[in-house]
Amino acid sequence: MKTQITQEQSLALTFAASWNRLEKRLDSALGAIRGISLAEYRLLRALSDAPNNWASRVDLAQTVGLTPSGVTRALRPMEKLGYVTTAKSKRDARLALASLTRPGQELVNDASGVVNDMMKTILERARKTPPQVEEMIELLEEFGR
């Protein structure tokens, strides 16, 4: 027997399905053009936005929604590729800090262009105007609080 879906349930399910499709499209575009995933882009972007491009793994985890150990696993290959460096804090040896290298910043800049282009295409197809996009951003920020 089917239960009736509420507007709130429909919103949640539609939001999740939309995010899933968007994530796949961005993942595909970033992977094909820059060789990184959306999750890696989000980490690199968070480092780029951090003060002096340095952040603790705990701070990165909070920013991108991973666990600190998940951040450690995600940063390891990027460190081997020269996009990120890590160092122990001078004040607290238990604290590991990650920093974006110059090639890492170049990658973030290039990948940001890919994300911009993909989102412009998506918005053009959806026929959304800039004021509506601003409202969408505000609404999504409210959802996240």
N, C-alpha and C positions, 0 to 999 in steps of 0.2 A: 504494500500500500504506500503510495507516494505521499510525502508531506509537502505542504505548500512552502515554497522558498520565500523568505522575507526579503524586503528591499536591502536590509543590512547584510544578509547572507549573500545576496546577489552581488552587492558591492564588493564584499570580501573576495568572493570567487572570481569576479571579473578582474579585480585588481591583481590577484595572484596570477591569473592566466595571462594578463597583459604584461606583467613584469617578466614572466617566464619567456614569452615571445620576444620581448625587447632584449632581455639578457642574451638569448641565443643569437639574435641578429648582431648585437654589438660584439659578442664573443667571436662570431664568425668573421666579421669585418676586421676586428683588431688582430685576430689570428692570421688572417690571410695577408694583411698589409704590413703589420708590425711584428707578428710572431709572438704576441702576448695575449693572455686572456683578459676578460673584463675584470676578474678578481685581481689579477696582477696590476692592471691599469689603476684600479681603485687604490691599491697599496702605494704604488708609485706616486699617484696624484696626492695622496695623504702626506707622503714624505715631502713632496714638492711644496705643499701648502704649510708645512710645519715651520716653526721659527728656525731660521738658519738651516733649513732642510734636514734637521735632526729630530728624531722622535724615538721614544722608548717603544718597545714591542707592546707593552700594555696600552699605551696611548693609541698606537696604530690599531690594535685589536678593538678598542672601543670605537674608533672612528669608522672602521670598515665592517664591524660585526663578526669578527673572528675571535677565536681564543688566542691568548698569547703564544701557545705552542703552534697553533695554526699559522700565525704570522711568521714564526721562526721557520716552519717548513716551507712557506711560500717565498720567504726572502732568500733562502739558501741558494736555489738555482740562479736567482737574479744577482746574487753576490758573485757567483762563479762566472757569470757573463759580464761582470764589471759595471752593472747598473747601480749597485748598492754596496756600501761598506758597512761593517758593524764594528763596534768598539765597546769595551766595558767602560762604565762611568768612572770617572776619577774619584768621585765622592762615595760611590756605592758599588763595590765589585759585583754585587748580585744583579745590578741593573745593566742590561745590554741596550745600547743605542744604535739605531740604524740611520744612515745618511745616504742621500742621493748623490751619485757621482755626476760628473759633467755628461758622460754618455747617457746616464739615466735621465737627466733633465732633458736632453735632446729627445730621448725616447718618449718621455711624457709629453713634450711639445708636439711631436709628430702624431702620437696616439690621440692627443686632444683634438687635433685636426680631423682625424678619422671619426671620432665620436661626434664632433660638430657636424660634419658632413652627413653622417648617418641620421642624426636627429633632425637636421633640416629636411632631409628627404621624407622622413616619417611625418613630420609636422606639415609639410606641403601636401602629402597625400591625405592627411586628416583635415586639411584646410583650417588649421588653427592660426590665429593671428597672435602677434606678440603680447597684447594685453591678456588674452586668454591663457597663454603659456605662463605668464607671471602669476595669474590666479591659480593655475594648476600647481606650480612650484610651491606657492604659499600653502595650498591645501595639503599637498604631500608632506610638507614640513610639519604641519599641524598633526597629521596622522602619526608621524614619527615621534611625537612628544609624549 
